[in-house]
Every structure is written in structure tokens, then in C-alpha cells.
């Protein structure tokens, strides 16, 4: 069952930002752009600034490599959930979509 989830996750063009080394996210995003022509960088909470940095580095590297400008779209929102103490928590989210023109 885990293999099915892993396969589904690999087939999407979403990059979830977390605590891995920064350049892993940059490389993963560039690979998605080469494969699919688009990538969605998803981040929430304290990782939002890292997600924005990843998008900016990717845009700069793609432009340097082949002169292509990437179009982008940004969606912001809030996820609400309950923590271990059953307290309602709100966490900010951002989805940055990058597309080849």
C-alpha cells in the first residue's frame, strides 16, 4: 500500500517543502519542470520563506540555462486542524506554480 502512495506522489508535479537540504528542493523542482513543463511548490508555516526562495532560485537557474522565463502563479491560504490537545490550530500555506511559457 505504501508503494502505491509513493508512486502517486512521484507522478504529481508537486514539491512539498520541509527540512531537507535546500538544493534538493531546487533540483527536484527543475526536474519536474523538465519532465512535465510545470511544477507546484507547496509550503506551509515556517517553511513558506524557504518555498519562495526555492522558486526564485529555480527561476534564475532556468533563465541562465536556456533563457526561458517561467510564468508563476501564487495561491495563499490557511489550513485548520486540531493538535494533540484538541486545540484548533491555523497554519498559513502557499502554493507557487511555475510553468514553462
Buried (B, 14 or more C-beta within 10 A) or exposed (E): EEEEEEEEEEEEBEBBBEEEEEEEBBBBBBEBBEEBEBBBBBBBEEBBEBBBBBBEBBBEBBEEEEEEEBEBEEEEEEEEEEEEEEEEEEEEBBBBBBBBE
